[in-house]
């Protein structure tokens, strides 16, 4: 009998992690052509809790 091959899964290119009161986003941006090293872009954003002054102000402006 022959084994049935599964199609390859798509490659993951980034991740989102919760870090205490922030979300951290990491994304692969390919390789640096001069050094061959992988480029990882990282940024973080604070988590807006419902009911705080900033989120209430944003909701009033948007609607």
Residue, then its C-alpha position, 0 to 999 in steps of 0.5 A: x500500500x502507498x501512503x497518502x501525502x497531505x498537502x503542505x500547510x501554509x507557512x505562518x509569517x507572524x504572531x500576536x501575543x498578549x503581554x500583561x496590558x499590551x498586545x505584541x505583534x511580530x511579523x517576518x519581513x523576509x531576509x536582509x539581502x546584504x547579510x542574509x539574516x531574517x528581518x523581524x518587525x515587532x510592535x506593541x499596543x496597549x489594550x484598551x479596556x471598555x469603560x475607560x476615558x479613552x475608549x468612551x471618547x473614541x466611541x462617542x466620536x465614531x458614532 
